[in-house]
Amino acid sequence: MEKVCDKCPNVKYERDGHFITVDIKKGIQDGQEVLFFEDGEPIIDGESGDLRFRIRTAAHDLFRREGNDLHTTVTITLVQAFVGFEKTVKHLDEHLVDIRTKGITNPKQVTKFKGEGMPVHMSTKKGDLYVTFEVLFPNSLTEEQKTNIIAIIA
């Protein structure tokens, strides 16, 4: 594509297009920039400007990122909340995270899994994974179930 200068019709600017590959490194956060020095549009005197890519992360169905930490919600049954459970959660990078309790889990309880969050940019460290537990309560109970619960808990 050619553009003729408005002030001096004998000078022509040509766009020289080429492809740039942007490598997104582990741990880069929303809003950070990747800079390509002198790969931008030329300025009037002919020197190229810089090209900047600003990172925008897309929302995920299961995980929410806060800094280098990840947050997710795991749903358990009322029985699991009382007696404990073992579950696995598939992480963003496909590895499995074992989540287990042996005791009582309260609704909205948050458990921290150290080092299971996002990688820290330019480091070997990782953030943490925070799991919030949602407890499914039954919609109704029979009279026999109510009596059994009272006998067990009381």
Long-range contacts (C-beta under 8 A, 24 or more apart in sequence): 13-42, 20-51, 22-53, 24-55, 25-121, 25-122, 26-119, 26-121, 27-68, 27-118, 27-119, 27-120, 27-121, 27-122, 27-123, 28-55, 28-121, 29-55, 29-57, 29-65, 29-67, 29-68, 29-121, 30-55, 30-56, 30-57, 30-65, 31-55, 31-56, 32-121, 60-92, 62-89, 63-92, 65-118, 67-127, 68-117, 68-118, 68-119, 68-120, 68-125, 68-126, 68-127, 68-128, 69-117, 69-118, 69-127, 69-128, 69-129, 69-130, 70-116, 70-117, 70-118, 70-127, 70-128, 70-129, 70-130, 71-129, 71-130, 71-131, 71-132, 72-129, 72-130, 72-131, 72-132, 73-131, 73-132, 73-133, 73-134, 74-99, 74-131, 74-132, 74-133, 74-134, 75-133, 75-134, 75-135, 75-136, 76-105, 76-133, 76-134, 76-135, 76-136, 77-135, 77-136, 78-135, 78-136, 78-137, 78-138, 80-105, 81-105, 81-106, 81-107, 81-133, 81-135, 89-131, 91-116, 91-129, 92-118, 97-129, 99-131, 105-133, 105-135, 106-133, 106-135, 107-133, 107-134, 107-135, 108-132, 108-133, 108-134, 109-133
